[in-house]
Amino acid sequence: MPKHKITMIFEDGRSEMIEADENDTIYMAALRNKIRLMTDCLEGACATCKGQAVNGIYTMDDYSDEALSDEEAADGEVLTCKMRAQSDCVIEFPYMSKVAFRVGAKTWGCCVKFIEKVSSNVVKLVISLDENEKSPPVFMPGQYVNISVPGSDETRSYSFANAPSSNGTLSFYIKLLDKGVMSDYLRERATEGDPIYITGPYGRFYLREPERPILMIAGGTGLAPMFSMLSQMVDLGMVQQSVHLLYGVNKTSEIFGLDEIKDKFSNNLKLVYETTCLVPDEEWSGATGYVTDLLRPELIKESTDVYVCGPPPMIDAVDIWLTENQFDKKFVYAEKFLPS
């Protein structure tokens, strides 16, 4: 019997991946993996087990119209006690993960592989899993993990910059702050081989199946999860849809990642990218201003999936612009980066 990967994402952002064969309901497959999804009747009558199927092909056994209307079903809502996967699926649940799990998210032991300063205020941190770790974290491109700060009890959250098929080597782009626990570690004492731990994955910001043109809007290190998404598209041959990337920074010296965009993504995807700088130096010949100044109606005139990642003011400005241009917000996926 074929088995399919089922990724479950909860309201607090925690995600877990299990396998289910086509005879299993999603509820029973989860239960076999010690995940207790909310339920009451197990007969498709109470709607307690309802979730939102974001990706995938599935069937539904008979259920009550009172539990799930035709309109809800057409919109991808499912009853997990009646849902049977026919392909890999992603399901979001409208409740906290602590309802379903008795233990916290998994933690992996890792070590620092190398550190590279890629702009005036951004460091690329690459870590590798310890040899005793049996498998790498399973995540959706765009998600993040909590990373321990060596020499402290603190953790900080950073998005993966690599595709999930990384074989135990994980990349992150980290903004250096004037006063930051992780920033001070990276500036002052980080050394290759340092032990470091990651916990997760988390996040409701992730790549959906590319079935429509894609617009990506990134501010600063908001480029990191976009790199994860673009890498996944390259790795899996998801090259049919066009991608338009808008990337903005405050100063010219803060720009990073352009070589990777040119050499890897532009050569393998239908990718167009634009970069803007708010306070450019004399040698800058590109666009100036905020990244939102690059927005224009022709970028969303077709049915488009919009991915936005950056600081809260940028996210808010994009939201206002999309509202003014009457864009359907159900096709907008956003992640706010907060300084820490």
C-alpha positions as CSV (number, residue, x, y, z in Angstrom):
1,M,0.0,0.0,0.0
2,P,1.5,3.4,-1.0
3,K,2.6,5.7,1.8
4,H,2.4,9.4,1.7
5,K,4.0,12.2,3.7
6,I,1.6,14.2,5.8
7,T,2.8,17.5,7.2
8,M,0.7,18.9,10.0
9,I,1.0,22.5,11.0
10,F,-0.6,23.9,14.2
11,E,-1.7,27.4,15.2
12,D,1.5,28.1,17.1
13,G,3.6,27.2,14.1
14,R,4.9,23.8,15.2
15,S,4.9,21.3,12.4
16,E,5.3,17.5,12.3
17,M,5.6,15.1,9.4
18,I,4.2,11.6,9.5
19,E,3.5,8.9,6.9
20,A,0.1,7.5,6.2
21,D,-1.0,4.8,3.8
22,E,-4.1,5.1,1.6
23,N,-6.1,2.9,3.9
24,D,-5.5,5.1,6.9
25,T,-7.6,8.1,7.9
26,I,-5.4,11.0,8.8
27,Y,-6.6,10.9,12.4
28,M,-5.6,7.2,12.8
29,A,-2.3,7.7,11.1
30,A,-1.6,10.6,13.5
31,L,-2.7,8.5,16.5
32,R,-0.3,5.7,15.5
33,N,2.5,8.4,15.7
34,K,1.3,9.4,19.2
35,I,-0.3,12.6,17.9
36,R,-3.8,13.1,19.3
37,L,-5.7,15.4,16.9
38,M,-8.8,16.9,18.3
39,T,-11.9,14.8,17.8
40,D,-15.1,13.8,19.3
41,C,-17.4,11.5,17.3
42,L,-15.0,9.9,14.8
43,E,-18.0,9.6,12.5
44,G,-17.8,12.8,10.5
45,A,-20.6,14.5,12.4
46,C,-19.1,16.9,14.9
47,A,-16.5,18.9,13.0
48,T,-14.1,18.8,15.9
49,C,-11.3,17.2,13.8
50,K,-11.6,19.9,11.1
51,G,-8.4,21.2,9.4
52,Q,-7.4,23.0,6.2
53,A,-5.7,20.9,3.5
54,V,-3.3,23.3,1.8
55,N,-1.6,20.9,-0.6
56,G,-2.3,17.4,-1.8
57,I,-4.8,14.9,-3.2
58,Y,-7.1,13.1,-0.9
59,T,-10.5,11.4,-0.6
60,M,-13.2,11.8,2.1
61,D,-15.4,9.1,3.4
62,D,-19.1,9.9,4.0
63,Y,-19.7,12.7,6.5
64,S,-22.5,15.0,7.7
65,D,-23.2,18.2,5.7
66,E,-23.6,19.8,9.1
67,A,-20.0,19.0,10.0
68,L,-18.6,20.2,6.6
69,S,-20.5,22.1,4.0
70,D,-20.0,21.8,0.3
71,E,-18.5,25.3,0.3
72,E,-16.0,24.4,3.0
73,A,-15.0,21.2,1.3
74,A,-14.5,23.1,-2.0
75,D,-12.2,25.5,-0.1
76,G,-10.0,22.7,1.1
77,E,-11.4,22.1,4.6
78,V,-11.3,18.5,5.7
79,L,-12.5,16.2,8.5
80,T,-9.3,14.3,9.5
81,C,-11.4,11.3,10.8
82,K,-12.7,10.8,7.2
83,M,-9.7,12.0,5.1
84,R,-7.5,9.5,3.3
85,A,-4.4,10.8,1.5
86,Q,-3.8,9.9,-2.1
87,S,-0.5,12.0,-2.3
88,D,1.7,13.9,0.1
89,C,-0.5,16.5,1.9
90,V,-0.1,19.6,4.1
91,I,-2.8,20.2,6.7
92,E,-3.2,23.2,8.9
93,F,-5.0,23.0,12.2
94,P,-6.8,25.9,14.1
95,Y,-5.5,25.0,17.5
96,M,-2.2,24.9,19.5
97,S,0.2,22.0,19.2
98,K,0.1,21.3,22.9
99,V,-3.4,19.9,22.4
100,A,-2.0,17.1,20.2
101,F,1.4,16.5,21.7
102,R,2.6,15.4,25.1
103,V,6.2,16.4,24.4
104,G,7.8,19.5,22.9
105,A,9.2,19.8,19.4
106,K,12.3,17.8,18.6
107,T,15.8,19.2,19.3
108,W,18.8,18.2,17.2
109,G,22.5,18.4,18.2
110,C,24.6,20.3,15.7
111,C,28.0,22.1,15.4
112,V,29.1,25.2,13.6
113,K,30.5,24.3,10.2
114,F,31.5,27.8,9.1
115,I,30.7,31.4,9.5
116,E,30.9,34.0,6.7
117,K,30.2,37.7,6.8
118,V,28.3,38.3,3.5
119,S,27.5,42.0,3.9
120,S,28.1,44.8,6.4
121,N,25.4,43.5,8.7
122,V,24.6,39.9,7.7
123,V,26.4,36.7,8.6
124,K,25.9,33.4,6.9
125,L,25.8,30.6,9.6
126,V,26.2,27.1,8.3
127,I,25.8,24.2,10.8
128,S,25.9,20.4,10.4
129,L,24.1,17.7,12.3
130,D,26.1,15.7,14.9
131,E,27.1,12.2,13.7
132,N,24.8,10.6,16.2
133,E,21.7,12.3,14.8
134,K,19.9,9.7,12.7
135,S,18.0,12.1,10.4
136,P,17.9,15.8,9.5
137,P,14.9,17.9,10.4
138,V,11.9,17.6,8.1
139,F,10.7,21.1,7.2
140,M,8.8,23.1,4.6
141,P,10.8,25.7,2.7
142,G,10.1,29.0,4.4
143,Q,9.9,27.6,7.9
144,Y,12.2,28.4,10.8
145,V,13.9,26.8,13.9
146,N,14.9,28.0,17.3
147,I,18.7,28.0,17.5
148,S,20.6,28.0,20.8
149,V,23.2,30.7,21.4
150,P,26.4,28.9,22.6
151,G,27.6,30.1,26.0
152,S,24.1,31.1,27.1
153,D,20.6,29.8,27.9
154,E,19.1,31.9,25.1
155,T,17.6,30.8,21.8
156,R,16.8,32.8,18.7
157,S,14.5,32.1,15.7
158,Y,15.9,32.0,12.2
159,S,14.5,30.8,8.8
160,F,16.2,28.0,6.9
161,A,18.0,29.4,3.8
162,N,18.5,25.9,2.2
163,A,16.1,23.4,0.7
164,P,14.9,20.5,2.9
165,S,17.1,18.1,0.9
166,S,20.2,19.4,2.7
167,N,21.5,16.1,4.1
168,G,22.3,17.5,7.5
169,T,23.9,20.8,6.4
170,L,21.7,23.8,7.3
171,S,22.2,27.5,6.3
172,F,20.9,30.6,7.9
173,Y,21.4,34.4,7.3
174,I,21.6,36.3,10.5
175,K,21.4,40.1,10.8
176,L,24.0,41.6,13.2
177,L,22.4,43.9,15.8
178,D,24.2,46.4,17.9
179,K,23.1,44.6,21.0
180,G,22.0,41.0,20.4
181,V,22.8,37.8,22.1
182,M,23.3,35.9,18.9
183,S,25.0,38.8,17.2
184,D,27.5,39.2,20.0
185,Y,28.3,35.5,19.8
186,L,28.9,35.6,16.0
187,R,31.0,38.8,16.2
188,E,33.1,38.0,19.3
189,R,33.6,34.3,19.9
190,A,32.0,32.0,17.3
191,T,34.4,29.2,16.3
192,E,34.0,26.3,13.9
193,G,33.0,23.2,15.8
194,D,31.1,25.0,18.5
195,P,28.1,22.8,19.7
196,I,24.8,24.3,18.8
197,Y,21.2,23.1,19.0
198,I,18.1,23.6,16.9
199,T,14.5,23.0,17.9
200,G,11.5,22.9,15.5
201,P,10.5,23.2,12.8
202,Y,8.0,26.0,13.1
203,G,6.0,28.4,10.9
204,R,3.0,28.8,8.8
205,F,5.0,30.6,6.2
206,Y,6.1,28.1,3.6
207,L,6.0,27.3,-0.1
208,R,2.7,26.2,-1.5
209,E,2.6,24.0,-4.6
210,P,3.7,26.4,-7.4
211,E,0.5,26.4,-9.6
212,R,0.4,30.2,-10.2
213,P,2.9,32.9,-10.9
214,I,4.8,33.9,-7.8
215,L,5.7,37.3,-6.4
216,M,8.3,37.4,-3.6
217,I,9.0,40.6,-1.6
218,A,12.0,40.4,0.8
219,G,13.5,43.0,3.1
220,G,17.0,42.4,4.4
221,T,17.4,38.9,5.8
222,G,13.8,38.2,4.7
223,L,15.7,36.9,1.7
224,A,16.6,33.7,3.6
225,P,13.3,31.8,3.4
226,M,12.9,32.9,-0.2
227,F,16.3,31.2,-0.9
228,S,14.9,28.0,0.8
229,M,11.8,28.2,-1.4
230,L,13.7,28.9,-4.6
231,S,16.2,26.1,-3.8
232,Q,13.3,23.6,-3.4
233,M,11.8,24.7,-6.7
234,V,15.2,24.1,-8.4
235,D,15.8,20.8,-6.7
236,L,12.3,19.4,-7.5
237,G,12.1,20.8,-11.0
238,M,9.2,23.2,-10.2
239,V,10.2,25.4,-13.1
240,Q,6.9,26.0,-14.9
241,Q,5.7,29.1,-13.0
242,S,7.3,32.5,-13.3
243,V,8.9,34.1,-10.2
244,H,9.4,37.8,-9.7
245,L,11.6,38.7,-6.7
246,L,11.7,42.2,-5.2
247,Y,14.6,42.7,-2.7
248,G,15.2,45.8,-0.6
249,V,17.9,46.9,1.8
250,N,18.6,50.1,3.7
251,K,22.2,50.6,2.6
252,T,24.2,49.4,-0.4
253,S,26.7,47.7,1.9
254,E,23.9,45.5,3.3
255,I,23.2,43.7,0.0
256,F,23.9,40.0,-0.1
257,G,22.9,37.0,-2.1
258,L,22.9,38.5,-5.6
259,D,25.5,36.0,-6.9
260,E,23.4,33.1,-5.8
261,I,20.3,34.7,-7.4
262,K,22.2,35.2,-10.7
263,D,24.1,32.0,-10.8
264,K,21.7,29.4,-9.3
265,F,18.2,30.7,-9.5
266,S,18.1,32.8,-12.6
267,N,19.8,30.1,-14.6
268,N,17.3,27.4,-13.5
269,L,14.0,29.2,-13.0
270,K,11.8,31.7,-14.8
271,L,13.1,34.3,-12.4
272,V,13.1,38.1,-12.7
273,Y,14.6,40.0,-9.8
274,E,14.9,43.7,-8.8
275,T,17.0,45.2,-6.0
276,T,16.5,48.6,-4.4
277,C,18.4,50.5,-1.8
278,L,17.0,53.2,0.5
279,V,20.3,55.1,1.1
280,P,22.6,54.1,-1.8
281,D,26.3,54.9,-2.1
282,E,27.7,56.8,-5.1
283,E,28.4,53.6,-7.0
284,W,24.9,52.3,-6.8
285,S,23.1,52.4,-10.2
286,G,20.0,50.5,-9.3
287,A,16.6,51.5,-8.0
288,T,16.4,53.6,-4.9
289,G,13.7,53.8,-2.2
290,Y,11.7,51.2,-0.2
291,V,11.1,47.7,-1.6
292,T,7.4,48.6,-1.7
293,D,8.2,51.3,-4.2
294,L,8.9,48.5,-6.7
295,L,5.3,47.3,-6.4
296,R,3.1,48.0,-9.4
297,P,-0.3,46.6,-10.6
298,E,1.1,44.5,-13.5
299,L,3.0,42.3,-11.0
300,I,-0.4,41.0,-9.7
301,K,-2.6,41.3,-12.7
302,E,-2.6,37.6,-13.2
303,S,-3.6,35.1,-10.4
304,T,-0.5,35.3,-8.3
305,D,0.8,33.8,-5.0
306,V,2.5,36.5,-3.0
307,Y,5.2,35.7,-0.4
308,V,6.4,38.5,1.9
309,C,9.1,38.4,4.5
310,G,10.9,41.3,6.3
311,P,10.5,43.8,9.1
312,P,6.9,44.6,10.3
313,P,6.8,48.1,8.7
314,M,7.5,46.6,5.3
315,I,4.9,43.8,5.8
316,D,2.3,46.5,6.8
317,A,3.2,48.6,3.8
318,V,2.8,45.7,1.4
319,D,-0.5,44.8,3.0
320,I,-1.8,48.4,2.5
321,W,-0.7,48.4,-1.1
322,L,-2.3,45.0,-1.9
323,T,-5.6,46.2,-0.2
324,E,-5.6,49.4,-2.3
325,N,-5.1,47.3,-5.4
326,Q,-8.0,44.9,-4.4
327,F,-5.8,41.8,-4.3
328,D,-7.3,38.7,-2.7
329,K,-5.5,38.2,0.6
330,K,-6.0,34.5,0.7
331,F,-3.1,34.3,-1.8
332,V,-0.7,36.3,0.4
333,Y,1.7,34.5,2.8
334,A,3.7,36.7,5.1
335,E,6.4,36.4,7.8
336,K,7.5,39.3,10.0
337,F,11.1,39.4,11.2
338,L,11.5,40.9,14.6
339,P,14.9,42.0,16.0
340,S,16.2,39.8,18.8
